[in-house]
């Protein structure tokens, strides 16, 4: 499988200048290739063949374009091949009903990365420090905060400049992973219901609160108001623009840190994870909850949980969420209840539980049913739902796991 590992670069001023120069050369080549692409009739061949014909012109371009010789060959090739990826992306949007136009030339602020593919990069040790050695560029110090697995094969590295001015290196690695089989022991399974007030409520009784980013949003709004009062293009405007970008980056990093740690906890602690496959796109169309839905980043959480489970050997399944809140986890009878009702009370069997906990058990049952695995009758729903451990999102971020799975004998026996 293919995974991405992202690291922070620590370039000097000379390195930054050279990185920006290479990035701008790639941008100009992309714009030139796009101009040539528009000149080629569509009926002359497939999309891939048309783009490759332009890529094959790079050696002849070096005869009169001296700057191209300063950039590694695969970097130039990947810059041209971006056209194929972008055209396919536009085609996908068009198939989904979006109105799309044509590709446009990239200004400097919109072309932020370039890629070394297959070769031209390696790790070195210089004076006790790890550096990323890039062909025809420089040896740039890199902060390896986590190791790349020994069984991983490095396929490419993408260097990207963020709006804050920071540079990052993202390594694309390939690792062999066998398909996971559903576990035979259902006691090692967990069902997860996600929400707004409680970000995740699972069948083990753990309720993880949502991450509070209100202070970060207030700071972002203040900095954006200051930016609106600056003269566009001035030095003060550029300084303030970077502050706004830093606020956006702070929000994004804290949210992703929370999601990474929470998804990693479920992927490593269990052998089977079932979660609801939410239609986030449809939920975003609601004017009342669109901001909270976007801030929750459920789709990002599901994507992280999916690949982390695959990497850890945990079986992952996303189930249809329709009716999981209405159905009783004990008898299966559906009961209508508005959103403000947070407790489940079944009129048929009298079973009472937290609304999200009841939904989590329904999600687990559906996940086990989808893979053809039954659940153990030795763990009745009433016993499992009696244990409820609320955990704040702050504890997840600080400790890296939502719970220590502390279970007393008296609580389990109730």
N, C-alpha and C positions, 0 to 999 in steps of 0.2 A: 504494500500500500504506500501511498504518497503522503508525506507529512511536511509541515513547514516549521522551521525553528528560527525565531527572530531574536536578534542580538543588537545591542547598542554599540555603535562605533564611536571612537574618541579621536577624531581627526584633528590635526593641527591646522593653523590658518593656511599654511601652504597646501596641505591636503584638501582642505575645503575648496580652495581656489581651483585645484586640479579636478576635483570631483564635479564642481559646477561646470568646468570647461568641457569635460567628457559628456556630461548630461546635455549641454547645449548643442554639442556636435550631433549627438543622437537625435535630438529634437529636430534639427535642421534636416538631417537625413530622412527622418520620418515624413516631414512635410514635403520634401522632394519626391519621396516614393509615393506619397498620396497623390501628388500632382501627376506622376507618371501612371498611376493606377487608374485615375479618372480618364486618361487618354486611351486606355485599352478597351476595346468593345467587349461587352459581356458575352457575346456569342463566340469568342475566340478560344474559350476553354473554361475549366472549372475555376472557382475562386482560388483554390490552392495553387493551381498552375499559373494563374495570372500574377499572384504575389511572388511566387518563386522566380518568375521571369525577371521581375524587378530586382529581386535579391541577387540574381546572377550578374546584374550590371554593376555591382559594387566594385569589382576589380578595375573596370574601365573608368569608373568615377574617380578613383585615386590618382589617375593620370593628370587631372586638372584640379582636383579638390585635395589640397595638401593636408588639411586637418584630419581627413579620414585615416591617414596612415598612422596617426598618433593614437588611435583607438583600436583595441583588440578586435579581431575579425568577427568572432562570434557575437560580440556586443553589437556590432553593426548589423549583423544578420537578424538578430532577435528584434532590433528596433524596426526593421522593415516588416518582419513577420507579424508585428503587432496589428498591422492593417487587417490581416485575415481574422484575428481574434475580435477586433472591433466590429468588423462587418457582420460576423456571426452573432455578436451581442445585439446589434441593431435588428438583425433578422428575428432573434428570439423575442425582442420587445414588440416587434410588429406582429408576430404570431399571437401574442397575448392581447392584442387590441390597442396597443399604444401607437400614437402618431409619431413617426420618426422621420428624420430628414436624411441628410448625407453627412459623411465624416468631414470635419473641418480641420484646418491647420491648427497645430498646437502652439499657443503662446508659451513663454517661459514658465509662467505660474502653473500651467496645467500639465506640463511634462516633467515629472518629478523623479523618475527612476530609469535605470538601465540594468541589463541582465547579462551576466556571464553564464553561458550554457555549456555544460559538459567539461570545459577545460578553461585554463587561464586564471585559476584561483586555487589557493591552498593555505593551510595554517602553518605558521612558523613561530619560533620562540626567539625573541630579541631582548637580551638583557633581563630575562626572567618574566617578560611580558608576552602575552599571546598577541600576534599580529595577523591580519589578513593580507596575504600577499596577492596583489592583483596585477596581472600582466599589463605592461605599458601604462601603469597608473602609479601605484605606490604601495608601501607596506604600512597599513593603517592599524593602529591598536584597536582591539575589539574586546568587549566586556562579555566573557563567556560565563554568564550567571548559571548556566546548567549545561551539562555535557551532552553532546550528540551521541546516541547509542552506538556501540561498537559495530553492531550488525547493519548499520545504516550505510547506504551508498549515496554519496553526495552527487546530485544531478545538476544543480545550478545554484547561483546566488544572485539575488536582486538587491541592488543598492538604491535606497530611496531617501529623499530629503523631505522631511515633514514640514508643514507650514511654520512650525516653531523654529526651523533652522537646524534641527537635529538630523543626524544621519543614522540609518538603521540598515542592517544586513539580514536578509531573510533567506535561509538555506532551504532549498527543496531537496528532501531526502526520500529514498525509497527503501522500504523494509518489508521483509517477507513475513506475512501474518496468515495463519491458518484460519478458516472460517470457524466461528464459535458455534458450539452446539448448545441447545437449551439444557439447563441443569436438571438433574433428576430430583434434587432435594429442594422443594419449594420454600423451606425455611430460610434459604439464602437469597430469596427474591425480594424485590421491593417495588411498590407502585408509587408514583410521584404525581401529585396534583399541584399545578402552578397557579399563582394568582397575583393580586396586587397587594392586599394587606399582608398576607403571608405569601412570601415568594414561592415556597415549596412546603408541602405537607405530605409526608410519606406514611407508609403503612406500618412503620416501626414507631409511630407516634411522635416523630420529630417535626416540629413546625418552625421553619426558618423565616424570620422576618425579612421584609424588603430592605434594600440598601437605601439609606437616607442621604440624598445628594442635594438637599434644599440649599445648604450653605454654598455649595459649588455653583448651583444655578443662579443664586443671587449675585455672586461675584461676577459670573459671566454676563449677566444683564447690566451690571454697573459698568463693566469694561466696554461693553458694546455701545452703551450710551455715550461714553467718553469718545469712542471711535467715531461716532456720528458727528461729533463737533469738530473733528480735525479736518484740515484741508487735504483733500485726496492728492496723493503723490508727494506730500511733504515728508521730511524726516520724522516729524512728530507723528504723522499718520502711520508710517512704517513701524515705529516703535510701539504704538498702541495696537496696531494690527497683530504684532507678535504676542502681545499680552492676551489678546482675545484668543489667538490660536493656542496659547498655553492653557487657558481656561478650558477650551474644548478638549485638549489633550488630557488634562487632569480628570475631567469627567469621564472620558472614554477609558482611561487606564484604570480608574477605580472600579468602574462597572465591569470591565473585562477581568480584572483581578478577582472580584467577587464571583463571577461566573466560572472562571477557571478553577478556583478552589472548591466551589460547590460541586461542579460536575466531576472533578477528580475524586472527590470523596465518594460519590455514588459509584463511580467506575471501579474503584479499588476495594470497596468494602463489600460489594455484592457480586453474585454470579449471574444474576438476571435482573435487568432494570426495565420497567415498563413506564411509559410516560405518555401523556395525551398529545396527539398531533394536532396542534391548534392551527386554525386558519388565521394567521396573524394579519395577512393582507386585508381580509374582510373586516377584521376587528379595527384596523387602522382607519377605516372609512367612517367610523362612528365619531361625530364631532365632540362627544362628551368625554370619551376616554382615550382619545388617540394619543395624547401626550403621555399618559401613564402607560399605555400599551407600548409605545416606542421606548420609553425609559426602561421598561421591564426586560426588553430584548429577549423574549422567549425563544424566537427562532435561533438566535445566536446560542442560547443555552442548549437547545436541542442538538444543534450542530456540534457543539463542543462535547456534549454527552455521548453523541454517536461515535465520533472518532476516538474519544478517550476509552470508551468501552471496548472498541475494536482493538485498540492498542494493548489494553490490559487483559484481553481474553474474556471479557464479560459480554453476555448476550444482551443485546439492546433491541427493543421493539417499541414502536410508536403506534398507539391505538386510536381509533375513532373516538373523539371526546363527547359525541352527541349522547345526551342522557345520563352521563356519569354522575351528575349532581342530583338528578331527579330520582334515579333508581336507588332502592334500598339495598345496601350491601349484604343484608341478612336474608331477606326474602325475595328481592328482585322487583317489588311493586314500585311503580313510578308515582311520584307525588310532585305536583306543581308547587314551586316556592319562589317568591321574588328574590332579587339579588340581596336585599337588605336582611333577609333571614339567614343567619349564620349557623343555625343548628338544624340538624336533620332529625325529624321525628316521624316514624313510619306509622300511619293509621292502621295498617294491616297487622303487623307483628309487635308494635310497640317499641321497636329498637330506636334508641336515641344516641346520637353522636355528633361530633363537630361536622359541619357541612363539608369541609375540605377533606377531612379524614375519611368520611364515607365515600367521597369521590375517588380518593386514592386507592381504596380497596377495590372499587369497581374497575379502575384502570388496571390494577394488577390481575384481577380475574380475567379481564378481556385479553391482556397480554399473554397469559398462560394458555388461554383457549386458542389464541391465534397460532401458537407454536405447538399445540397439541399436547400440553403438559397439564395435568391436574394439580390441584392444590391440596395440601394435607388437611384432613379434618381435625387433626390434633391441635391445630391453632385456630380456634373459632374466631370470628370477627369480633365478637363482644370482648374477648380477652385481650386481643391486640389493641383495640381502640381505647381500652381503659388507660393505657400508658400514654401520656402526652408530655413531651419535653419541648417547651418553647425555646428557641435559640435566636438571638439577635443576629442581624447581618454583620454587625461590627465584630462579633466573636468569630464569624466565619473568615473575615478578612484578616484578623489578627492571628488566629490560631491555625487557620488553614483547613479546619474541619468543623462541621456544624455541631457535632456531639461526640462525646467520648463513649457513647453507647452504654452509659451506666444504667443498669437495670437491677432493681432490688428484687429479692425473692418474694416479698410481700406484694409488690405491685404486679408481678407476673401472675401470681396465684389468684388475684382478685377476679 
